[in-house]
Amino acid sequence: MDSLLIPEGVKRCSPGKFFVWTLPWIGLLIWGLVSAFFCLFFGLNQTNMSNIFAFALWIVFDLAVIALGAGAFFTGFLTYIIGRKELKDIINAAVIIGFICYSGAVAMLGIDIGQPLRGWFIFWHANVHSMLTEVSFCITTYLGVLLIEYIPIILENRQLDKIPELHLFGHNLHHIMAIFAATGTFLSFFHQGSLGGMFGVMYARPFAYRWEFYIWPTTFFLFVISAIAAGPCFTILCVKLAEALTRKRLVPGKAIQTLAKISGIILAIYMVLKIADTLGWIFDLAPKAGMKFMDFYREGPYGVWMLVAEIVVFGIIPAIMLNIKKARESQGWLITACLMNCTGIVLNRFVFIVVNLAIPVMPFDRFWSYIPTWQEWGIALALVGYGFLLFSLSYRYLPLFPKERELNPALYSQ
């Protein structure tokens, strides 16, 4: 039965080997479900959240995967709106990675609100003055868009495609995919920005507070650009990991190089703006708040090294690497640059979520430490298990990579 579900003309491992592969990811999911039960049944006292730390570890994961999942909307924008046809060889993978990231993020938010059955209050009793209302609306709506983009891929399954009605439905969805790509781009632009804008308006936290451009703080735009820069790199990393595990070429080099080049250009633009924003914060905003730059790093483990790591090590260096053609064309350097880029964005989100709340902002205040509980780790790592499991199932049973046979002539000529 399993062989009848596998896409025609390609090779997959035996069902037994595939089952063994899924065991660690199922284990992470079970850990996450147990953790979620504890949090929902006993309450959020199962976490180390407090009046100081209103955001738990999983919110770091949440904002990080939302940024890394931006490869879905940006690749869709480049493919269907800009017309970069070579990206059609990687768009399926980008959509599934985006769906994993956003569905996992929404699931974690369901735990974070404590009473997910009342989640609809966000929409029915909307706080129109809150950026999080717009974020909630756009994230859930965009998840629906990703589901619509995922459905045609599911319907290409070998057995489902034999059903005339499903075949026709999936075929028609492909023809209007540009509409959903444009919708996804619009929704993603605003929720990525509002996640950053939320921190930029926190005038009581001068570590994060920024100027306004029209009605948006500068962090609004920095979050958008950083997500666009990191998302394609995360997609490349996932595809390269799949190639390493399967020992096959799955995507033509041209598609990978296109994404890497565009990501490098956008990352370079982001770094220029990020450096300008940081210098302005150091020499203008911090003094206006009555603080010096080193006041933010006077105690605790979060020293100036974090700023240097984010901007120089995981920002400027990968931007240079991705903009050098020879470095991009070397698989080792490409993977290293993509890893550094994604690490820099995750570090940026960590700084805004945890460091921003931990550092003292008053002369009499002290540094607040934060150590996640096992329940928080379980919910956060469940996303990793869920991602590996869903991507593995998609690769095994769906025609995820249309050029797989063509790129592996030695394997499929036997």
N, C-alpha and C positions, 0 to 999 in steps of 0.2 A: 504493500500500500504506500509506503514511504517513497519508493522509487517513482510511483505514479504522480506524486506531488512535486517532485524536483523538476525544474525547468528542463525542457527537452534539449538534448544535445550537449549538456554540461555534466561534469563529474562532481560528486560530493562524497564526503566520507561516509562510512557505514553508520546506521542508526545507533549502534552501541557506542561507537566512538563519539558521536555527536552528543549522546546522552551524558557521557562522562564529562565532556567539555562544559555542559550546562550546569553541572552540580555546584561548583563554587558560586556561580551567579544566582542560582536558586537559593543557596545558603545565605547570601547577602540579602536577598529579598525577604526571606523568612525572618532574619534578624530585624530588618526594617519594619515588618508587619508586627512583630512582637513589641518593638519600641513604640510604634504608632498606637497600639492598643493601650500600652501603659500611659501614654500622654493623653489619649482621649478618654480613658476610663478614670484615671486618677487625677488628671489635670496637668497643667504645665509646670507644677511643682516638681515634675520628673526631670525638668531641665534646670540649668543654672541661670536661666534668665531672671532678671530682677528689674527694679526701677532704674538701675543704671544701664543694664544690658537688655534693652527691649527686643533685640534681635538675637536669635540663637545661631549656632553653627550652621544649621541648614539654610539660613538666609544667605550666608556667604556662598554656599553651594548654589542656592537659588539664583542669586544675581550673577554668579560666575557662569552657570550653564545657560542662562538667558543670553549672556554676551557671546558665549562660544557657539550657541545655537543660531546666532545671526547669520551663519553661513547659508542657512536655508533661504531666508528672504533675499539676501544679497546675490546669491547664485541664481535664484529665480529671476531677480531683476535683470541681471546681466544676460541670462539666457533668453527670456521671453520679451523683455522690454528693449534692451540694448541690442539684442540679436547676436550674441556670441554663441554661434551654433556648436562650437567644439565643446561647450560646457554641457551639452545634452548627454554626454557620456558619463557625467558625474552628478547630474542634477537629482537622479533618484536617490543616491546615497546622501546628498545634502538634505533632501526633504525628510528622509527617515531620521537622520541625525537631529535635525531641527525638531521633528515630532517628539523624539525621545527627550530632548532637553526641555521642551515646553510642557509636555504632559507630566514629566517628573517634577518640574517646578510648580505646576498647579497642584499636584498631589501634596507636595511639601507645604504649600501655602494653606491647604486644607487642614493640615495638622497644626500649623502655626496659629490659625485663628481660634483654635480650641474647640469650637462648635461648628464643624463644617456643614451641618444641616441648616445652619443659619447663614451660610455663605451668600444666599440670594439677597440678604439685607444690603450687601454692598451696592447692588443695582437698584433695589426698590426704595431704599432709604439712603440714597447717594449723598455723600458730603461733597457738594460741588466745589468746595474750596480746597479739597485735598487732591494732591497729585496722585496719591495711591488709588483714588477712585478711578482716575483715567488709566492708570497702570493696570488695575484689575480688569477693567472693561477691555482694554486692548489685548492683554495677554490671553484672556479666555476667548475672545473673538478670533485672535490669530491662531490659537490652538485649533479652533474650528476650521480655519482656512487650511492649516497644515493637514488636518484629517481629510479634507476634500482633496488635497494634493496627493495624499497617501493612498486613497481609495483606488485610483486607476492603476497604481502599482500592484496593489493586492489583487485586483481583478485580472491582472495578467498572469496570475497563477495558472499553471498548465490545465488544471481541472476546471477552475472557475471560468476560464476563457472559452470552454466548450459550450457553456450555457449562452444561447444567442442573446437573451435579454441583457445579461451582465456584460457580454462582449460589446454590445451596442452602447450601453451606458458608459462603460469605461472609455470607449473610443470617442464618444461625444465630449466627455470631460476633458480629454487631451486637447480638443480643439478650442476650448475656452479657458485653458490654463493661464493664458496671459492676463486675463481679468483677475484671477486669484493671486497671481504674482504681484500685480500692481496693488491690489488690496492689502496683501501681506506686507509690502514695502511701506505703505502708508501707516498701517497699524504698528509695525515694528519701529518705525522712526519715532513715533510719539511715546511708546511705552519705554523704549531704551532711554530716550531723553528724560522722561519724567522720573525714572529711577534715579538718574543723576541729579536732576533738578531738585528732588526732594532734599538731598543733602545740602545743596547750594543755598537753600533758603533758611537753613538752620542758623540764624544769627547768634543764638546762644552757644553755638559750638564753633568758635572762630577757626578751628582746624579745618572745617569743611566749608564754611560760608564763603560765597563768591559774589562778584558783581553781577548785575543784570544786563543782558542785551535784549532790548525791548522789554518783554515780560519774563524772559527765561534767564536763569543764572548760567554762567559759562559752563558749569558742570553738566548742564542739559546737553550741550553740543559735544562736549568731550566724551560723554558716555556713548553717544550715538556713533561718533567716529571711531572710538576704540573698539566697539563691538563689530563694526564693519571691517576693521583691520584684522581682528582676531578670528572672527567666524570662519572665513575661508581657510585659514591656517589650521583650524581645528578639523575642518572637513578633510583637508589633505592628510593630517595625522591619522585620522580614523581609516581612510582608504589605504594608507601605507601600512598601517597595522594589519588590516585585513589581507593585504598582499603578502606580508611577511608570514602570517599564520597559515594562509592557504598555499603559499609558495607559487603564486600565479601573478601575472600582470592583469590588473582589472580595469585600469583607466589609462587611456593614451597619454603620453607625456605632454602633449600640447595642451590638454585640459588642465593638467596639474600646473604647468608653467604659466598659463594664463591667470589662474587663481593666485599663484604665488606672486607674480609680478604686480597685479593690481593690489593685492594685500600689502606688498612692500611700499608701494606709492602712498597708499592711504595711511599706513603706519608712520611713514616719514612726515606726512602732513600733521598727523595727530601729535607726534613728538614735538614738532615746532610749536604747536598751539599749547601743548601740555607744559613745555618749558616756559613759554611766555606767561601762562596762567600761574605757574609756580613762583616765578620771579615776582610777579605782581602781588601775589599773596604774601610773600616774604617781606617785600619792601613797602607795601601799601596797606593791605587789609589787616595784617597782623598788628602793625603799629597803631592803626586806628582803633583796634580792639583793646589797646593798652597792653599788648604782649610783644615779646621778642621771639624771633624764630626758634631759639634754643629752649624757650619756655615750654614748647610742646614736647620736648625730648629730655626733660630734666630728670626723669626717673622711669623705671620700668624697662622692659627689654626692647621696646620699639624705638630704636635710636635713628640717627640720621642715615645709618646704613640702609634702612628700608627705602628711603627716598632715592638714594644713589642706586640701589638695586632695581627699583621700579623704572627709573628714567634712563639710566645709563646701561646697566647690564641687560635688562629685559626689555629695553625700549630702543635706544639708539643703535646698539650693536645688531639686533636682528633686523632693524630697518635698513641698515647698511648692507647686511648680508642678502636680504631679499631683493635689493635693488642692483646687485651685481649679478650679471647673467651667468657667469661661470659658477658662482656659488649656488645659484638656484638650480643649475643643471646637475650639480653633484648631489646625489641622494643624501649622503651623510650631512652635508652642510644645510641642505633644504630642511631635513627633519629637525636638525638642531635649531635652525632659525625659527621654524614653526613652533617648536616646543618653548623656546625663549619668549616668543611673542605671546603665546597663550598663558605662560606663567606670569608675564608682566600684567596682563589684564586681570587674572585671578588675584594677584597681589594688590592691584589697584582697588578691586572690590573689597578685599579683606581690610585694607586700610580705611576705607570709608565706613565700613560696617562695624568692625571691632575696635581698631585703633582709635577711630574718631570718638568712641564712647569711653575708651579706657583712659585716655590721657587727661591729666588735670587741666582745668581752664581757669581756676581761681587760685590766688596765692595760698589760700588756706586748704585747698583741695589736695587730695592724694591720688596716686595712681591706683586704678581698679583692675585687678587681674580677672581673667575669665578662663575657666577650664570646662569644656563641654562634658556632659554626662554620657554614659554608654548609650542611653536612649537617643541622644542627639546624633552621636556617631552612627548609630544603626539606621536612623531615618536618612541621614545624608548619604551613607554608603549604599543604601538600597537603590539609590538612583544609578550608581555605577553598575550594580548587578542587573537592574532593569534594562539599562542601555545595552550591555553586552548581550543579554538574552534576546531582546527584540531585534537587534541588528543581526545576530546570528541566525535567528529564525527567518528574517527577511532575506538574508543572503542564501540560505538553504532552499527556500521554497518559492522565491520570487525572482524574476529576471532583473536583478538589481543592476548588473553591469552589462549593457548591451554589446560591448566589444570583447567580452571574455574569451569566446572561441577564437576570434580573429587575432587576439594578442598572445594566444598560447597555441600556436600551430603544432609544435612538437607534441604537446600533451593530447590534443584532440585529433591528430592525424593517425593515431594508432588504431 
